Amino acid sequence: MSDRDSFQERIGDGLVRIGAITQVQCDHVLQLQKAGDKRLFGEIALALGYVDFQSLMNYLNKKA
């Protein structure tokens, strides 16, 4: 197993890494989740307009 296989990048970290969202936006989504928002990270980021659907799908498809 390679290091890449053993490392599961969190979606927020990945979106920041590729420049799809900022660290501040990532932190905001995480704060909302911590405060009780039960939606997935991507759902919240989409709803807030931080990332567009196509960028999110491109990232997720590359991860798979």
N, C-alpha and C positions, 0 to 999 in steps of 0.2 A: 504494500500500500504506500502510495506517495504522500508527501506532506500535504499536497493539495487535496487528496482524498480524505485525509484525517482532519482537515480544517474546514469547518462549516462557517462560511462568512455570513454574518447577519445581513439581512436585506438593506437595512439603513446604512450600514458601513459600506456595502457594495455600491449603493447608489451615490454615496458621497465620493467614493473612490473614482467612479467613472464621471463625476461632475454633473450627474443628473439632478442632485439636490445639494444644498449646502449643509455644513455641520450644524448650523443653527436650526435649520428646518428639521433635520434628523432629530436633534435634541427636543424640539417642540413636539414632534410626533410621539417620541418616547415618554415625554412628560404627560401627554394626554392618555397614553396607555397606562402609565403608572397611576394616574388619577381615576382610572376605572373604565376608560373607553375600551370596549371589548373587541373592536374591529381590528383586523390585521393591519400591519404597518402600511402596506401598499394601499389599502382602502382609505386609510386616513390621509396619507400623502396625496392621493388622487382627489379626495374631497376638498382638501385645502388648496388645491391647485399647485402643489409643490412639484409634481411630476405629471407628465401626460401619460395616457394609457399606453401608447406605443413604446415609449421609453421604458416603462415598467415591464411590459411584455418582452421587449428585447432583452432586458437584463435577466428576467426569469428564464427565458428560453436558453440563454447562454449558460446559465447555471445548471440547467438540467442535464 
